[in-house]
Amino acid sequence: MPTTQIKRINPLDLQGNIAIGVSLPFNGPVAFKSTYSTQEQIKSNLINLLLTNKNERIMNPKFGANLRMVLFEGINDDTSELIRSLISNSISTYIPEISIARLDIIDKKDENSIYITIEYTINISGVNDQI
């Protein structure tokens, strides 16, 4: 007998044309581009979290991943682990509705650059996405 898999849907996604949040970056034809699905909003929330430093958000000074603190540090073996820790801890604290499936941190010392890819799963629906 084949097993059936139940797909869960967030009730906000059933409302159709009702906006549930604001998309990042702010580059729509008006000041803010709205999001209409939880997948879009979670991605915007994740980008916001990663781009925010602690003490930047009024009334929530602990919010943020604090990634800019490593911006002008030299790239070494500890840099990747520090970034991994900052990202993992901030996501588990502020966006617990996702699970990190893969977190790739590639340092290009000759370019003085670090490339980060985060693949994640939305826990309620099982949908995979990445930034």
RAHU-V168490 format. One record per residue. N is the residue number from 1. RES is the residue in three letters. SS is DSSP state (helix for helix, strand for strand, loop for the rest). OMEGA is omega in whole degrees, -180 to 180 (999 if undefined). Layout:
N_RES_SS_OMEGA + N_RES_SS_OMEGA
This chain:
1_MET_loop_-178 + 2_PRO_loop_178 + 3_THR_loop_178 + 4_THR_loop_180 + 5_GLN_loop_-179 + 6_ILE_loop_177 + 7_LYS_loop_180 + 8_ARG_loop_180 + 9_ILE_loop_176 + 10_ASN_loop_-179 + 11_PRO_helix_178 + 12_LEU_helix_-180 + 13_ASP_helix_-180 + 14_LEU_helix_-175 + 15_GLN_helix_173 + 16_GLY_loop_-171 + 17_ASN_loop_178 + 18_ILE_loop_-180 + 19_ALA_loop_179 + 20_ILE_loop_-180 + 21_GLY_strand_-178 + 22_VAL_strand_-179 + 23_SER_loop_174 + 24_LEU_loop_-4 + 25_PRO_loop_179 + 26_PHE_loop_-178 + 27_ASN_loop_-179 + 28_GLY_loop_178 + 29_PRO_loop_173 + 30_VAL_loop_-176 + 31_ALA_loop_-177 + 32_PHE_loop_174 + 33_LYS_loop_-178 + 34_SER_strand_172 + 35_THR_strand_-175 + 36_TYR_loop_177 + 37_SER_loop_179 + 38_THR_helix_178 + 39_GLN_helix_177 + 40_GLU_helix_-176 + 41_GLN_helix_178 + 42_ILE_helix_178 + 43_LYS_helix_177 + 44_SER_helix_178 + 45_ASN_helix_180 + 46_LEU_helix_177 + 47_ILE_helix_179 + 48_ASN_helix_180 + 49_LEU_helix_-177 + 50_LEU_helix_-179 + 51_LEU_helix_-178 + 52_THR_loop_173 + 53_ASN_loop_175 + 54_LYS_loop_-178 + 55_ASN_loop_176 + 56_GLU_loop_-175 + 57_ARG_loop_179 + 58_ILE_loop_-180 + 59_MET_loop_176 + 60_ASN_loop_-172 + 61_PRO_loop_-180 + 62_LYS_loop_-179 + 63_PHE_loop_174 + 64_GLY_loop_-179 + 65_ALA_loop_178 + 66_ASN_loop_-178 + 67_LEU_helix_-179 + 68_ARG_helix_179 + 69_MET_helix_178 + 70_VAL_helix_-174 + 71_LEU_loop_-176 + 72_PHE_loop_175 + 73_GLU_loop_175 + 74_GLY_loop_180 + 75_ILE_loop_175 + 76_ASN_loop_-178 + 77_ASP_helix_-179 + 78_ASP_helix_-178 + 79_THR_helix_-180 + 80_SER_helix_180 + 81_GLU_helix_177 + 82_LEU_helix_179 + 83_ILE_helix_179 + 84_ARG_helix_180 + 85_SER_helix_180 + 86_LEU_helix_-179 + 87_ILE_helix_-178 + 88_SER_helix_-178 + 89_ASN_helix_-179 + 90_SER_helix_178 + 91_ILE_helix_-179 + 92_SER_helix_180 + 93_THR_helix_-169 + 94_TYR_helix_177 + 95_ILE_loop_-177 + 96_PRO_loop_179 + 97_GLU_loop_174 + 98_ILE_strand_175 + 99_SER_strand_178 + 100_ILE_strand_177 + 101_ALA_strand_-180 + 102_ARG_strand_178 + 103_LEU_strand_-179 + 104_ASP_strand_176 + 105_ILE_strand_-178 + 106_ILE_strand_178 + 107_ASP_strand_177 + 108_LYS_strand_-176 + 109_LYS_loop_-179 + 110_ASP_loop_176 + 111_GLU_loop_-175 + 112_ASN_loop_-176 + 113_SER_strand_174 + 114_ILE_strand_179 + 115_TYR_strand_-177 + 116_ILE_strand_173 + 117_THR_strand_178 + 118_ILE_strand_172 + 119_GLU_strand_-176 + 120_TYR_strand_178 + 121_THR_strand_174 + 122_ILE_strand_-169 + 123_ASN_loop_-174 + 124_ILE_loop_-175 + 125_SER_loop_-177 + 126_GLY_loop_-180 + 127_VAL_loop_178 + 128_ASN_strand_178 + 129_ASP_strand_178 + 130_GLN_strand_170 + 131_ILE_loop_999
